[in-house]
Amino acid sequence: MTPPDPAPVRSPGAARPPGPHRALLAGSVGNFIEWYEFGVYGYLATVIAARFFTPEGGSETEGLVRTYASFALAFFFRPVGAAVFGRLGDRVGRRPVLVLVICLMTGATTLIGALPTYASAGAAAPWLLTVLRVVQGLSAGGEFGGAVAVMTEFAPPGHRGRYGAWQSFTVSIGLLAGAGTTALLATVLTTEQLDGWGWRLPFLLTLPLGLGALWLRLHLDETPAFAASAVTKESETLRHPPARPPTGETVKAIALGVGRLTGWSAAGYTFLVVLPSYLQHTANVSFQQALLATVLANVGFAATILPSGELSDRIGRRPVMLAGALLVTVFALPLLNLVQDPGTPSYVKGALLLVAGAAVGLMAGPGPAMLAEMFPTTVRYTGLGLAYALSNAVFSGCAGLIITEAIQRTGDADIPAYYASAACTVSLAALLTLSGDAHQRSLR
């Protein structure tokens, strides 16, 4: 007879056990803030380049490359954060670590909105911005693993795909909120006002959002899976040292997870974040038009995430994610060419951007649950966090830098399509190794 799952461990001061839905909200809210900020930074890349990375006499392209280099640097600190905070989360619990990382993310993002620019602080300005980006990278690295662990470990049987998809959904909502906030400012403010002080507002808005997220997480209980693991570990310690998965097995799973996420990471940032600056520099569209294009791609992305996560609970993670990777591999180049073509009707361009975002959503919806199912509870926070952080560091954080540099050196405006297609080809190969019934098994 199988013993019942242990009741969640109550946290001090919690009014009542949160239940899966309240835990889902507490776990996902940090992702919203994280990706709202990363979206704002990407959408305002040209403004930030001028304010922080383009001293008098410097070229706009050079400043944009430096801005994306700072963008990439934050991503390269994500694996460090995933390793450090993941280890803590697997030892002391999901809740206290998620409280810590939301404090770090909120503080660093709010301070970016208060930084002096190059005009007033000189060479210190880009360095201060870079330091805060590093703090953001560390905290973001610790966010994903804990959030997905909370969502999937609280999920009812047979619903991990739907619950895990909320992580990706809050990413899309965060990016849309960033795009919407930036578009609103670009509409109501003059160019001089936006460049002078308006760019600060989206970053300062993070403070009240972060305080709300902190309140939710302070009232979050520990997950049943971690509580059961902690009880088992304490019991086993009395008889013999607790067994952990072999390091080689965990490293192999992390590497495989990176491969499975490569297409999601690269295509996601190519179509959902880098697109505004790319269109401004290669297709001569206005800032407002570029933001509208990004909003459409993000709407398509958001629309497919939850349905694809739920579908993966029924037919498996593999066929849904393979479909998304295959769509991007085959259609990225013709899609981009049509979007660039001045003769393509606007409604056709809008539909194409929706489809591009939807293809990425097919990978992003089942992705969190797929990762959670690859690791046992004792290393889940660390393992899935590192897999996600490494794939994002290489293929998302570097997307803007690689694409901008490659276009500058080659003059080929199709570079973004090649980049997304190549990354999704790697994911196709890695996803073929995914077991077709992994979604039906209990978490280890």
Disulfide bonds with the S-S distance in Angstrom:
none
